[in-house]
């Protein structure tokens, strides 16, 4: 949420060592994409599951869409699991007030 109300796709990172915040590149898509999203790290990269059904990845540069889901979710959890996979758990979407079950998403490993 923005300070003056409304939603935003801005991304800020907290560094507990320096106890400071840094602004980073915004998520791809409309500002509503940042509402109720879920994030986790996997293989040293940051992943975000967004309202529009995209799974976006940032490994220190710009965000890129790495997966398009059949349905978006908000207020869910995303956790890393083995072999380049993420598990999306619960939440809601535009059609279902409450999502049950787990959706497993495979993200491609990229050579470094």
Secondary structure, DSSP 8 states (H G I E B T S, - for coil): --TTSS----EEEEETTTTEEEEE---SS-GGGGTT-EEEEETTEEEEE-TTSEEEEESSS--EEEEE-SS--BS-EEEEETTTEEEEE--B-SS-SS--SEEEEE------
